[in-house]
């Protein structure tokens, strides 16, 4: 079997989700090729070559891939996909953007968001917002798969020495073009890769309260800040902090849910966390059903007390 993994990167290095996706690829078994598409992406290609288990790296370096759109990444993936039995990418905004297009153009069914590999053609994926797990067998000649990064331990970033081969990508499709991007800058860890996450819900009441209550706790713990969809929709927190079925899937070592009721859509994004601490004044809130530790009371009193105890 030959496996193609499309790397998510920032041109200088690999995004953490790529290492998790490569881990899933090793469980399928076979030769693993990594496709790096970007502009000035030699650093990312070198990083991919250093990952143990990678047999070869294909590097497509072109100006129109500096901010790649779905059509261009899909066209490149299709151009090199011949002869591969599996095509993998992370099941995040990167993979979700172009992999369905790849599957459609190959005329195969995509297997989305897998959390376990049982065999080269049998996979486990969550359904119904993570309340059930489906075992899916693909009989397609090419398996197009997106991988839930939090379900697989990341491979080491060093120890390999795969060759890097430069390839010429197809011309830009010009069906869509990159216009602009606004990124939230923060000294805190990235939400998807943080060891500790502090999340707030609509009970905080305002954007000012979200910052004044949660930021001191996050600073003490070196944590990333998250939020429920309700908090994001209310304008308390930016979109990229949303955790849940329609946001980011996280599985930190510690997840602190402050003023979160525990709606099923939110639980789908964080219930695989190693330890969950819930703070809510409603003792019957669904969040307590998945929490390892619960504090029932006013978050505006309990969180400052917790910060004080942490010194």
C-alpha positions as CSV (number, residue, x, y, z in Angstrom):
1,X,0.0,0.0,0.0
2,X,1.1,3.6,-0.7
3,X,-0.3,6.4,1.5
4,X,-0.3,10.1,0.6
5,X,-0.5,12.5,3.5
6,X,-1.2,16.2,2.6
7,X,0.7,18.3,5.1
8,X,-0.7,21.3,7.0
9,X,2.1,23.7,7.5
10,X,3.1,27.4,7.7
11,X,5.9,27.0,5.1
12,X,8.5,27.1,7.8
13,X,7.4,23.9,9.6
14,X,4.6,21.4,10.1
15,X,1.4,22.1,12.0
16,X,1.0,19.7,15.0
17,X,-2.1,18.1,13.3
18,X,0.1,16.8,10.5
19,X,2.2,14.7,13.0
20,X,-1.1,13.2,14.3
21,X,-2.3,12.4,10.8
22,X,1.1,10.7,10.1
23,X,0.5,8.6,13.2
24,X,-2.8,7.4,11.8
25,X,-1.0,6.7,8.5
26,X,1.5,4.4,10.2
27,X,-1.4,2.4,11.7
28,X,-2.7,1.8,8.2
29,X,0.7,0.5,7.2
30,X,2.7,0.9,4.0
31,X,5.0,3.5,2.3
32,X,4.1,7.0,3.4
33,X,4.6,10.0,1.1
34,X,4.0,13.5,2.4
35,X,2.8,16.3,0.0
36,X,3.9,19.8,1.0
37,X,2.3,22.6,-1.0
38,X,3.3,26.2,-0.4
39,X,5.5,29.0,-1.4
40,X,9.0,29.2,0.1
41,X,8.1,25.9,1.9
42,X,11.5,24.2,2.0
43,X,11.5,24.4,5.8
44,X,8.2,22.5,6.0
45,X,9.4,19.9,3.5
46,X,12.6,19.4,5.5
47,X,10.5,19.1,8.7
48,X,8.3,16.4,7.0
49,X,11.4,14.5,5.8
50,X,12.6,14.4,9.4
51,X,9.5,12.6,10.7
52,X,10.2,8.8,11.4
53,X,8.1,6.6,9.1
54,X,8.0,9.0,6.2
55,X,9.4,7.4,3.0
56,X,9.4,10.4,0.7
57,X,8.4,14.1,0.6
58,X,6.9,15.8,-2.5
59,X,7.5,19.6,-2.4
60,X,5.3,21.8,-4.6
61,X,6.7,25.3,-4.3
62,X,4.9,28.0,-6.3
63,X,3.7,31.6,-5.8
64,X,0.0,30.7,-6.2
65,X,0.3,28.2,-3.3
66,X,1.4,30.9,-0.8
67,X,-2.2,31.2,0.3
68,X,-3.6,28.0,-1.3
69,X,-7.3,27.8,-2.0
70,X,-9.3,24.6,-2.0
71,X,-9.4,24.3,-5.8
72,X,-5.6,24.6,-6.1
73,X,-4.8,22.1,-3.3
74,X,-7.3,19.6,-4.7
75,X,-5.9,19.9,-8.2
76,X,-2.4,19.3,-6.9
77,X,-3.5,16.4,-4.8
78,X,-5.2,14.8,-7.7
79,X,-2.2,15.3,-9.9
80,X,0.0,13.2,-7.6
81,X,-2.6,10.8,-6.2
82,X,-2.2,8.2,-9.0
83,X,-0.9,4.9,-7.5
84,X,-1.8,5.7,-3.9
85,X,-4.3,3.6,-2.0
86,X,-5.0,6.1,0.7
87,X,-5.0,10.0,0.8
88,X,-5.1,11.5,4.3
89,X,-5.3,15.0,5.7
90,X,-6.2,16.4,9.1
91,X,-9.9,16.8,9.9
92,X,-9.6,20.5,10.7
93,X,-10.4,23.6,8.6
94,X,-7.4,22.8,6.4
95,X,-8.5,19.2,5.5
96,X,-12.2,20.0,5.5
97,X,-11.6,22.8,2.9
98,X,-10.3,20.6,0.1
99,X,-10.6,16.9,0.8
100,X,-14.3,16.6,-0.1
101,X,-13.4,18.1,-3.5
102,X,-10.7,15.4,-3.9
103,X,-13.1,12.6,-3.0
104,X,-15.8,13.9,-5.4
105,X,-13.3,14.3,-8.3
106,X,-12.0,10.7,-7.6
107,X,-15.7,9.6,-7.4
108,X,-15.2,7.9,-4.0
109,X,-16.8,8.3,-0.6
110,X,-14.8,10.2,1.9
111,X,-14.3,8.6,5.3
112,X,-14.4,11.7,7.6
113,X,-12.9,12.4,11.0
114,X,-11.6,8.9,11.9
115,X,-10.6,8.2,15.4
116,X,-9.2,4.6,15.0
117,X,-7.8,2.4,12.3
118,X,-8.9,-1.2,12.6
119,X,-7.4,-2.3,9.2
120,X,-6.4,-0.7,6.0
121,X,-10.0,-0.5,4.9
122,X,-11.9,-0.4,8.2
123,X,-12.1,2.7,10.3
124,X,-13.9,4.1,13.3
125,X,-15.5,7.6,13.2
126,X,-17.8,9.4,15.6
127,X,-21.4,10.2,14.6
128,X,-24.3,12.0,16.3
129,X,-22.0,14.6,17.8
130,X,-19.8,12.0,19.2
131,X,-22.5,10.1,21.0
132,X,-22.0,7.0,18.9
133,X,-19.1,5.4,17.0
134,X,-19.5,4.0,13.6
135,X,-17.2,1.3,12.2
136,X,-16.9,2.0,8.4
137,X,-15.5,-0.2,5.7
138,X,-14.4,1.4,2.5
139,X,-14.3,-0.7,-0.7
140,X,-13.1,2.2,-2.9
141,X,-9.9,1.8,-4.8
142,X,-8.6,5.0,-3.2
143,X,-9.5,5.8,0.4
144,X,-9.9,9.5,1.0
145,X,-9.7,10.0,4.8
146,X,-9.6,12.9,7.2
147,X,-8.1,12.3,10.6
148,X,-9.2,13.6,14.0
149,X,-5.9,14.8,15.3
150,X,-6.7,14.4,19.0
151,X,-7.4,10.7,18.6
152,X,-3.9,9.8,17.6
153,X,-0.6,10.4,19.4
154,X,1.7,12.7,17.4
155,X,4.8,11.1,15.8
156,X,8.2,12.5,16.9
157,X,9.3,15.5,14.8
158,X,12.8,14.1,14.3
159,X,14.7,10.9,13.6
160,X,13.8,10.4,10.0
161,X,15.7,11.2,6.8
162,X,13.3,10.9,3.9
163,X,14.4,12.3,0.5
164,X,12.7,15.5,-0.7
165,X,11.5,15.6,-4.4
166,X,10.5,18.9,-6.0
167,X,7.5,18.7,-8.2
168,X,5.8,21.2,-10.5
169,X,2.2,21.9,-9.4
170,X,-0.7,22.5,-11.9
171,X,-1.4,26.1,-12.8
172,X,-3.7,28.1,-10.6
173,X,-7.3,27.4,-11.3
174,X,-8.4,31.0,-10.7
175,X,-11.9,29.7,-9.7
176,X,-11.3,31.5,-6.4
177,X,-8.6,33.7,-5.1
178,X,-7.3,34.6,-1.6
179,X,-8.3,38.1,-0.6
180,X,-7.2,38.6,3.0
181,X,-6.8,37.0,6.4
182,X,-7.2,38.3,9.9
183,X,-5.4,36.4,12.6
184,X,-5.8,36.7,16.3
185,X,-2.3,37.0,17.9
186,X,-1.7,35.8,21.4
187,X,1.1,34.8,23.6
188,X,-1.0,31.9,24.9
189,X,-0.7,28.4,23.4
190,X,-2.6,27.5,20.3
191,X,-6.0,26.1,21.3
192,X,-5.8,22.8,19.4
193,X,-2.3,22.0,20.8
194,X,-2.6,23.4,24.4
195,X,-2.0,21.1,27.4
196,X,-4.6,23.2,29.4
197,X,-7.7,24.9,28.1
198,X,-9.9,27.3,30.0
199,X,-13.3,27.8,28.3
200,X,-16.1,30.1,29.1
201,X,-19.8,30.0,28.2
202,X,-22.7,32.4,27.9
203,X,-23.1,32.6,31.7
204,X,-20.1,35.0,31.8
205,X,-22.5,37.7,30.4
206,X,-20.1,39.9,28.5
207,X,-16.9,40.1,26.6
208,X,-15.4,42.2,29.4
209,X,-16.3,39.5,32.0
210,X,-14.9,36.8,29.6
211,X,-11.5,38.5,29.7
212,X,-11.5,39.6,33.3
213,X,-12.6,36.3,34.8
214,X,-10.9,33.8,32.5
215,X,-7.6,35.5,31.5
216,X,-6.1,35.5,35.1
217,X,-6.8,31.8,35.4
218,X,-5.4,31.0,32.0
219,X,-2.3,33.1,32.8
220,X,-1.7,31.1,36.0
221,X,-2.0,27.8,34.2
222,X,-0.3,28.7,30.9
223,X,-3.6,27.8,29.2
224,X,-5.3,28.5,26.0
225,X,-8.7,30.3,26.0
226,X,-11.7,28.6,24.6
227,X,-15.4,29.4,24.4
228,X,-18.8,27.8,23.6
229,X,-20.6,28.6,20.4
230,X,-23.1,30.7,22.4
231,X,-20.3,32.8,23.9
232,X,-18.8,33.3,20.4
233,X,-22.2,34.2,18.9
234,X,-22.8,36.7,21.7
235,X,-19.5,38.4,20.9
236,X,-17.7,37.5,24.1
237,X,-14.9,35.6,22.3
238,X,-13.4,35.5,18.8
239,X,-14.5,32.8,16.4
240,X,-11.1,30.9,16.5
241,X,-11.7,30.2,20.2
242,X,-14.9,28.2,19.6
243,X,-14.8,24.6,20.9
244,X,-17.4,22.1,19.8
245,X,-18.9,20.3,16.9
246,X,-18.8,23.4,14.7
247,X,-15.6,24.7,16.2
248,X,-12.3,23.1,17.2
249,X,-11.9,19.6,18.6
250,X,-9.6,19.6,21.6
251,X,-8.3,16.9,24.0
252,X,-6.0,18.7,26.5
253,X,-4.6,17.2,29.7
254,X,-6.9,19.6,31.6
255,X,-10.1,21.3,30.5
256,X,-11.7,23.8,32.7
257,X,-15.3,24.7,31.7
258,X,-16.5,27.9,33.3
259,X,-20.2,28.8,33.0
260,X,-20.8,26.1,30.4
261,X,-24.0,24.2,30.5
262,X,-22.6,21.3,28.5
263,X,-24.7,21.4,25.3
264,X,-24.2,18.3,23.2
265,X,-22.5,20.3,20.4
266,X,-19.9,21.6,22.9
267,X,-19.3,18.2,24.5
268,X,-18.5,16.8,21.0
269,X,-15.4,19.1,20.9
270,X,-13.9,18.5,24.4
271,X,-15.2,15.3,26.1
272,X,-12.0,13.4,25.2
273,X,-10.0,15.7,27.5
274,X,-8.0,13.8,30.1
275,X,-9.4,15.7,33.1
276,X,-12.5,17.9,33.0
277,X,-13.3,20.5,35.7
278,X,-16.7,22.2,35.5
279,X,-17.7,25.4,37.4
280,X,-21.5,26.1,37.2
281,X,-24.1,27.4,39.6
282,X,-26.7,24.8,38.2
283,X,-26.0,21.5,39.9
284,X,-28.1,19.8,37.2
285,X,-26.1,21.2,34.2
286,X,-25.2,18.4,31.7
287,X,-21.5,19.4,31.9
288,X,-21.3,17.7,35.3
289,X,-22.1,14.3,33.7
290,X,-18.8,14.3,31.8
291,X,-16.7,16.3,34.4
292,X,-14.2,14.6,36.6
293,X,-14.4,17.4,39.1
294,X,-17.3,19.8,39.6
295,X,-17.7,23.1,41.5
296,X,-21.3,24.2,42.1
297,X,-21.5,28.0,42.7
298,X,-21.1,31.5,41.3
299,X,-18.3,31.5,38.8
300,X,-17.6,35.2,39.6
301,X,-16.7,34.1,43.1
302,X,-15.2,30.7,42.5
303,X,-12.8,31.5,39.7
304,X,-11.1,34.4,41.5
305,X,-10.7,32.2,44.6
306,X,-9.1,29.5,42.4
307,X,-6.7,32.0,40.9
308,X,-5.8,33.2,44.4
309,X,-5.1,29.6,45.6
310,X,-2.9,29.0,42.5
311,X,-0.8,31.9,43.7
